Amino acid sequence: MSVRHVAAELAERFDLRRRLAVFEPYRYEGDGGGMPALHLDDFTGIPFLDGIAGVEHYQHRARLRAAEGDLFAATTPASPGYERYFRDVLGLGAADLLEVDAGVDRFAVARACMAGTPRSRLAAFASAHGGLVIEPFMGIEVIWELAAAVAADAGTRVRVLAPPPPVAWIANDKASFEDLVTAVLGPGLLPDSRRSASPEALARGLLELAEASPAVALKRLRCASAMGNEVFESSVLRRMGSAGVLDLVRGFLERTGWDGGEEVLAVTWEDSSSSPSTQWWLPPPGGGGPRLDGVYEQILAGEEGVFVGSRPSALSSEIEQAIVSQSGRVAAVLQGLGYVGRCSFDHLVLPGGRVVFTECNGRWGGTSTPMNLVDRLHPEGRPPYQAQGFVHRDLVGLSFRQLQARMGDSLHDRGPGAGRFLLYNVGPLQRFGKFDIVAIGSSPEHVDDLMTAELPRRLGLR
């Protein structure tokens, strides 16, 4: 079945023609040329982030996308020296921070942009420049409300460079994504699963799956970075029996704030040798088909596989070809449904070389954000690199400027003899000893040495 035919069937199944109509005036269709952009990372559409230390400062990752003359918004202040680092050291142009007050909801940056002075400033900015492109972390409903508000106030074009919500959730909701993959590629391209909004049915599903797999898991549908996952040993569940597993399911649902109506997945937790991701850009109509921007190996931590970093893939050409072919077809159907912008797919490489999908990230993320930064600094071609979070208790209390001083001439800049490290997401540094870093080397082995030996030495940790 052709991509166009599958997209048409799915559009009818999801009632997209009717549901997309309200977003039509603000959809990006390649008509943003010459207009500045507002970048903002509003995380209100992603649950279970409160447990991440300093996550409210992650909003400043939007600065990595901003170019000369753009704005980026956040509910937290920038670390002193951070803007100068991007503007003067890395040479990425001057962008202004629109600092807004979100009140009690520290993630609600888009909602805060719609009130008082920030809204007036955005309207004046859009009017002065003949329009505005809003490029968000994710195309959730509030982003489109902001676009409508600014367009009404400014009387000019405002476009959102992201998929409209009905399409964004087909990608990001794990159950809808399962339906999408099966419609495009047929069965067998995802771990075996059971789906229900009934605790009793979920308990039965876990026990059924536990008969055929050493481990199983429960997954909430709209979480990120494994924050809504819990993994269980199958042998333990079998010993617990039906009543014990039901209690376990109810405990999981209570801990994750289940509303009583949303479906939850019970899944086989596959034993994989690698968890690669494929990074795609989906142009607007007339801009060509989906563009593959890279295949990456994810660095995962803990039993649940929490994402901590990524590096360009060193997988075999056969495995890369398989995941690119599969994800390319899914990306093409998403584009046919109206998806525009950044999108990535997570995969598992199973014993024997079989590859399956696990989820789609219909948003900017922990791999695409540093990838975009590296590409901006190296337009001639992407060098070997690795991006990851770094945290150490001995760094608590350190300022960004002090971190720069410790790194010294190892920091990358735009001059000759540029160093090897890029710093970003430094907001959590002073309180938590935590920041994100990219190591750029001449080979994967060199990059590994930079991360494991040179970085701790520069930080004074060994």
C-alpha positions as CSV (number, residue, x, y, z in Angstrom):
1,M,0.0,0.0,0.0
2,S,1.4,3.4,-0.9
3,V,2.4,6.1,1.6
4,R,-0.3,8.4,0.2
5,H,-3.0,5.7,0.6
6,V,-2.0,4.9,4.2
7,A,-1.9,8.6,5.1
8,A,-5.4,9.1,3.6
9,E,-6.8,6.1,5.5
10,L,-5.3,7.3,8.8
11,A,-6.4,10.9,8.2
12,E,-10.0,9.5,7.9
13,R,-9.6,7.3,11.0
14,F,-8.3,10.1,13.1
15,D,-10.8,12.7,11.6
16,L,-8.0,15.0,10.8
17,R,-9.7,17.1,8.2
18,R,-12.1,18.5,10.8
19,R,-9.7,18.5,13.7
20,L,-7.0,20.4,11.8
21,A,-9.2,23.2,10.5
22,V,-8.8,25.4,13.6
23,F,-5.0,25.4,13.2
24,E,-4.9,26.1,9.5
25,P,-4.3,29.9,9.7
26,Y,-1.1,29.4,11.7
27,R,0.4,26.3,10.0
28,Y,3.9,26.7,8.7
29,E,4.0,26.1,4.9
30,G,7.4,27.4,4.0
31,D,6.2,31.0,4.2
32,G,8.4,32.1,7.1
33,G,11.3,33.4,5.0
34,G,12.7,36.7,6.4
35,M,10.6,36.5,9.6
36,P,12.4,36.2,12.9
37,A,11.6,33.3,15.2
38,L,10.5,32.9,18.8
39,H,12.0,29.7,20.3
40,L,10.5,28.2,23.4
41,D,10.7,24.9,25.2
42,D,7.3,24.5,26.9
43,F,7.2,21.1,28.7
44,T,3.6,21.3,30.0
45,G,2.6,18.5,27.5
46,I,5.1,16.0,29.0
47,P,4.3,14.5,32.4
48,F,6.6,13.2,35.1
49,L,9.4,15.7,34.7
50,D,9.3,17.1,38.3
51,G,11.8,14.5,39.5
52,I,14.5,15.8,37.1
53,A,16.9,18.0,39.0
54,G,16.8,21.6,37.6
55,V,14.5,20.7,34.7
56,E,13.0,24.2,34.7
57,H,16.3,25.5,33.4
58,Y,16.1,23.1,30.4
59,Q,14.0,25.8,28.8
60,H,17.3,27.5,27.9
61,R,18.0,24.7,25.4
62,A,15.8,26.8,23.1
63,R,18.8,29.2,22.8
64,L,20.7,26.5,20.8
65,R,18.2,26.9,18.0
66,A,18.1,30.7,18.0
67,A,19.9,32.8,15.3
68,E,20.7,36.4,14.9
69,G,17.7,38.6,15.7
70,D,15.6,35.8,17.1
71,L,13.9,35.7,20.5
72,F,13.8,32.8,23.0
73,A,11.6,32.6,26.0
74,A,12.0,31.1,29.5
75,T,10.6,31.3,33.0
76,T,14.1,31.2,34.5
77,P,17.0,33.7,34.2
78,A,20.0,32.9,32.0
79,S,23.2,32.0,33.8
80,P,25.6,35.0,33.8
81,G,27.8,34.7,30.8
82,Y,25.7,32.2,28.9
83,E,24.5,34.6,26.2
84,R,28.0,36.0,25.6
85,Y,29.2,32.4,25.2
86,F,26.7,31.7,22.4
87,R,27.1,35.1,20.8
88,D,30.8,35.8,21.0
89,V,32.6,32.6,21.7
90,L,30.6,30.3,19.5
91,G,29.6,33.0,17.0
92,L,25.9,32.0,16.8
93,G,24.5,35.5,16.6
94,A,22.7,37.8,19.1
95,A,19.3,36.5,20.3
96,D,17.3,38.2,23.1
97,L,15.8,36.3,26.1
98,L,12.2,37.0,26.8
99,E,12.1,36.2,30.5
100,V,8.5,35.6,31.6
101,D,6.8,34.9,34.9
102,A,4.9,31.6,34.9
103,G,3.7,31.8,38.5
104,V,3.2,28.5,40.2
105,D,3.7,26.4,37.0
106,R,7.4,26.9,36.2
107,F,7.0,25.0,32.9
108,A,4.2,27.1,31.5
109,V,6.3,29.5,29.4
110,A,3.9,29.7,26.5
111,R,1.0,30.6,28.7
112,A,3.2,33.3,30.4
113,C,4.0,34.8,27.0
114,M,0.3,35.5,26.5
115,A,0.0,37.9,29.4
116,G,0.9,41.6,30.0
117,T,4.3,42.9,28.9
118,P,5.5,39.7,27.2
119,R,2.4,39.6,25.0
120,S,2.8,43.3,24.1
121,R,6.4,42.9,23.3
122,L,5.8,39.9,21.0
123,A,3.0,41.7,19.2
124,A,5.3,44.7,18.7
125,F,8.1,42.5,17.6
126,A,6.0,40.6,15.0
127,S,4.5,43.9,13.7
128,A,7.9,45.5,13.3
129,H,9.3,42.5,11.4
130,G,6.3,41.7,9.2
131,G,5.5,38.5,11.0
132,L,6.8,35.9,13.4
133,V,7.6,32.1,13.3
134,I,7.2,30.3,16.6
135,E,9.4,27.2,16.8
136,P,8.6,25.3,20.0
137,F,9.9,22.2,21.7
138,M,6.6,20.5,20.8
139,G,3.5,21.6,19.0
140,I,1.1,21.4,21.9
141,E,-2.2,23.3,22.0
142,V,-1.0,26.3,24.0
143,I,1.6,27.1,21.4
144,W,-1.1,27.5,18.8
145,E,-3.1,29.6,21.3
146,L,-0.1,31.9,21.6
147,A,0.2,32.1,17.8
148,A,-3.4,33.2,17.5
149,A,-3.1,35.8,20.3
150,V,0.0,37.4,18.8
151,A,-1.5,37.4,15.3
152,A,-4.6,39.1,16.5
153,D,-2.7,41.7,18.5
154,A,-0.1,42.4,15.7
155,G,-2.4,42.1,12.7
156,T,0.3,40.2,10.8
157,R,1.4,36.6,10.0
158,V,2.3,34.2,12.7
159,R,3.3,30.7,11.8
160,V,4.1,27.7,14.0
161,L,7.0,25.5,12.9
162,A,5.7,22.3,14.4
163,P,3.0,19.7,13.8
164,P,-0.6,20.8,14.9
165,P,-1.7,19.0,18.1
166,P,-3.8,16.2,16.5
167,V,-0.8,15.1,14.5
168,A,1.7,15.8,17.2
169,W,-0.1,13.4,19.5
170,I,-0.3,10.7,16.9
171,A,3.5,10.7,17.0
172,N,4.0,11.3,20.7
173,D,1.3,9.1,22.2
174,K,2.7,5.6,22.5
175,A,-0.6,3.9,21.7
176,S,-1.4,6.0,18.7
177,F,2.2,5.5,17.5
178,E,1.7,1.7,17.7
179,D,-1.4,2.1,15.5
180,L,0.6,4.2,13.1
181,V,3.5,1.8,12.7
182,T,1.2,-1.2,12.3
183,A,-0.9,0.6,9.7
184,V,2.3,1.6,7.7
185,L,4.5,-1.5,8.1
186,G,2.2,-4.3,9.4
187,P,2.6,-6.3,12.6
188,G,5.8,-7.4,14.3
189,L,7.7,-4.0,14.3
190,L,7.0,-3.3,17.9
191,P,7.5,-5.2,21.2
192,D,4.5,-7.3,22.0
193,S,2.0,-5.3,24.1
194,R,-1.4,-5.1,25.7
195,R,-3.4,-1.9,26.0
196,S,-6.1,-1.1,28.5
197,A,-7.6,1.5,30.9
198,S,-8.6,-1.3,33.3
199,P,-6.2,-2.3,36.1
200,E,-7.5,-5.9,36.0
201,A,-6.9,-6.1,32.2
202,L,-3.4,-4.7,32.6
203,A,-2.6,-7.2,35.3
204,R,-3.8,-10.1,33.0
205,G,-1.8,-8.6,30.2
206,L,1.4,-8.4,32.2
207,L,1.0,-12.1,33.2
208,E,0.4,-13.2,29.6
209,L,3.5,-11.4,28.4
210,A,5.5,-12.7,31.4
211,E,5.0,-16.2,30.1
212,A,7.1,-15.5,27.0
213,S,9.7,-12.9,28.2
214,P,12.1,-12.5,31.1
215,A,10.9,-9.0,31.8
216,V,7.8,-6.9,31.2
217,A,6.9,-3.3,31.8
218,L,4.1,-0.8,32.3
219,K,4.2,2.4,30.2
220,R,2.2,5.6,30.5
221,L,1.5,6.9,27.0
222,R,2.8,10.4,27.0
223,C,5.9,10.4,29.1
224,A,9.5,11.1,27.9
225,S,12.9,9.6,28.7
226,A,11.3,6.5,30.3
227,M,9.9,8.6,33.1
228,G,6.6,6.8,33.0
229,N,8.0,3.3,32.7
230,E,8.4,0.6,35.3
231,V,10.1,-2.7,34.6
232,F,9.3,-6.1,36.3
233,E,11.0,-9.5,36.3
234,S,8.6,-12.0,34.8
235,S,9.6,-14.7,37.3
236,V,8.6,-12.4,40.2
237,L,5.2,-11.6,38.7
238,R,4.5,-15.3,38.1
239,R,5.2,-16.0,41.8
240,M,3.0,-13.1,42.9
241,G,-0.1,-14.4,41.0
242,S,-3.1,-12.5,39.8
243,A,-4.0,-10.7,43.1
244,G,-0.4,-9.6,43.7
245,V,0.1,-8.3,40.2
246,L,-3.2,-6.4,40.4
247,D,-1.9,-4.7,43.5
248,L,1.4,-3.9,41.7
249,V,-0.5,-2.4,38.8
250,R,-2.7,-0.3,41.1
251,G,0.4,1.0,42.9
252,F,2.0,2.0,39.5
253,L,-1.1,3.9,38.5
254,E,-1.4,5.7,41.8
255,R,2.3,6.7,41.7
256,T,2.0,8.1,38.2
257,G,-1.2,10.1,38.8
258,W,-3.4,8.0,36.5
259,D,-6.8,9.7,35.9
260,G,-8.8,6.5,35.6
261,G,-9.5,6.9,32.0
262,E,-6.3,7.0,30.0
263,E,-5.1,3.7,28.5
264,V,-1.8,2.3,29.7
265,L,0.5,-0.2,27.9
266,A,1.8,-3.5,29.3
267,V,4.7,-4.5,27.1
268,T,7.4,-7.1,26.7
269,W,10.7,-5.5,27.9
270,E,13.1,-6.7,25.2
271,D,16.7,-7.6,25.8
272,S,18.5,-5.4,23.2
273,S,22.1,-4.9,22.3
274,S,21.6,-1.3,21.2
275,S,18.9,1.4,21.3
276,P,19.5,3.6,18.2
277,S,17.4,6.6,17.2
278,T,16.8,8.0,13.7
279,Q,16.6,11.8,13.4
280,W,14.4,13.3,10.8
281,W,13.3,16.7,9.5
282,L,9.8,16.8,7.9
283,P,9.5,19.8,5.6
284,P,6.3,21.6,4.9
285,P,4.3,21.0,1.7
286,G,6.4,21.6,-1.3
287,G,9.6,21.3,0.6
288,G,10.4,17.7,-0.4
289,G,10.2,14.4,1.5
290,P,11.5,13.6,5.0
291,R,15.2,14.3,5.4
292,L,17.3,11.9,7.4
293,D,19.6,13.9,9.7
294,G,21.4,11.1,11.3
295,V,21.4,7.7,13.0
296,Y,22.4,7.8,16.7
297,E,23.2,5.3,19.5
298,Q,21.5,6.4,22.7
299,I,23.3,6.2,26.0
300,L,20.8,4.9,28.5
301,A,21.0,4.4,32.3
302,G,19.2,2.2,34.8
303,E,16.8,-0.7,34.4
304,E,14.1,1.6,32.8
305,G,16.6,2.9,30.2
306,V,16.6,6.6,31.1
307,F,18.2,8.7,28.3
308,V,21.5,10.4,29.3
309,G,23.2,11.1,26.0
310,S,23.9,10.1,22.4
311,R,26.6,9.7,19.8
312,P,26.5,9.1,16.0
313,S,25.9,5.4,15.2
314,A,28.6,2.8,14.8
315,L,26.1,0.1,13.9
316,S,26.5,-2.1,10.9
317,S,25.3,-0.8,7.6
318,E,22.6,-3.6,7.5
319,I,21.1,-2.5,10.8
320,E,21.2,1.1,9.9
321,Q,19.6,0.4,6.5
322,A,16.8,-1.5,8.2
323,I,15.9,1.2,10.7
324,V,16.2,4.0,8.2
325,S,14.0,2.2,5.7
326,Q,11.3,1.5,8.3
327,S,11.4,4.9,10.0
328,G,11.5,6.7,6.6
329,R,8.2,5.2,5.6
330,V,6.6,6.1,9.0
331,A,8.0,9.6,8.7
332,A,6.6,10.0,5.2
333,V,3.1,9.0,6.4
334,L,3.4,11.5,9.3
335,Q,4.3,14.2,6.8
336,G,1.3,13.2,4.7
337,L,-0.9,13.7,7.8
338,G,0.4,17.3,8.2
339,Y,3.5,16.8,10.4
340,V,6.1,19.6,10.0
341,G,9.5,19.9,11.7
342,R,11.7,17.9,14.0
343,C,10.9,14.2,14.6
344,S,12.8,11.2,15.8
345,F,12.2,7.5,16.3
346,D,13.6,5.2,18.9
347,H,14.5,1.6,18.0
348,L,15.8,-1.6,19.6
349,V,18.3,-4.0,18.0
350,L,17.3,-7.5,19.2
351,P,19.4,-10.7,19.3
352,G,19.8,-11.9,15.7
353,G,19.8,-8.4,14.3
354,R,16.0,-7.9,14.3
355,V,15.0,-4.2,14.8
356,V,11.8,-2.8,16.3
357,F,10.4,0.6,17.1
358,T,9.8,1.6,20.8
359,E,8.5,5.1,20.4
360,C,8.4,8.4,18.4
361,N,9.6,11.7,19.8
362,G,7.6,14.3,17.9
363,R,9.5,17.2,19.3
364,W,13.0,18.6,19.8
365,G,14.9,16.4,22.3
366,G,18.1,15.4,23.9
367,T,19.7,14.0,20.7
368,S,18.4,16.5,18.1
369,T,19.2,19.6,20.2
370,P,23.0,19.0,20.4
371,M,23.0,17.6,16.9
372,N,21.6,20.9,15.6
373,L,24.2,22.8,17.6
374,V,27.1,20.7,16.2
375,D,25.8,21.1,12.7
376,R,25.5,24.9,13.1
377,L,29.2,25.1,14.1
378,H,30.4,22.5,11.5
379,P,28.4,23.2,8.3
380,E,31.2,21.6,6.3
381,G,30.4,18.2,7.9
382,R,29.6,16.6,11.2
383,P,32.6,15.4,13.1
384,P,32.7,12.5,15.6
385,Y,31.1,13.6,18.8
386,Q,29.2,12.6,21.9
387,A,26.6,14.6,23.8
388,Q,25.6,13.8,27.4
389,G,24.6,15.1,30.8
390,F,27.2,15.4,33.4
391,V,26.6,15.7,37.2
392,H,29.0,15.6,40.1
393,R,28.4,16.7,43.7
394,D,31.8,18.5,43.8
395,L,30.5,20.9,41.2
396,V,27.6,22.2,43.3
397,G,28.0,25.9,43.8
398,L,30.1,26.4,40.7
399,S,29.0,29.3,38.4
400,F,29.0,29.0,34.6
401,R,31.9,31.5,34.4
402,Q,33.9,29.3,36.8
403,L,33.1,26.2,34.8
404,Q,34.4,28.0,31.7
405,A,37.6,28.9,33.6
406,R,38.1,25.3,34.6
407,M,37.6,24.1,31.0
408,G,40.1,26.7,29.7
409,D,41.4,26.3,26.2
410,S,39.6,22.9,25.9
411,L,36.4,24.8,25.1
412,H,35.3,25.0,21.5
413,D,35.2,28.4,19.9
414,R,35.0,29.9,16.4
415,G,38.7,30.7,16.1
416,P,41.6,28.6,14.8
417,G,42.7,25.8,17.0
418,A,39.3,25.5,18.5
419,G,38.9,23.3,21.6
420,R,37.0,20.1,21.9
421,F,34.1,20.8,24.3
422,L,30.8,22.6,24.0
423,L,28.7,23.6,27.0
424,Y,25.0,24.0,27.2
425,N,22.0,23.5,29.6
426,V,24.1,25.0,32.4
427,G,21.2,26.3,34.5
428,P,21.2,23.4,36.9
429,L,25.0,23.7,37.5
430,Q,25.1,25.9,40.6
431,R,22.5,24.2,42.6
432,F,22.9,20.6,41.4
433,G,26.4,20.3,39.9
434,K,24.8,19.4,36.6
435,F,25.2,20.5,33.0
436,D,25.2,19.1,29.4
437,I,28.3,18.8,27.3
438,V,29.4,17.8,23.8
439,A,32.9,16.4,23.2
440,I,34.1,16.7,19.6
441,G,37.0,14.6,18.5
442,S,38.9,13.1,15.5
443,S,37.5,9.6,16.0
444,P,35.0,7.8,18.2
445,E,37.9,6.5,20.3
446,H,39.2,10.1,20.7
447,V,35.7,11.3,21.8
448,D,35.5,8.5,24.3
449,D,38.9,9.5,25.8
450,L,37.8,13.1,26.0
451,M,34.7,12.2,27.9
452,T,36.2,9.7,30.3
453,A,39.7,11.1,30.9
454,E,40.1,14.7,29.7
455,L,36.8,16.1,31.0
456,P,37.2,14.9,34.6
457,R,40.7,16.1,34.6
458,R,39.7,19.6,33.4
459,L,37.0,19.7,36.0
460,G,39.4,18.9,38.7
461,L,37.7,15.7,39.6
462,R,40.7,13.4,39.3
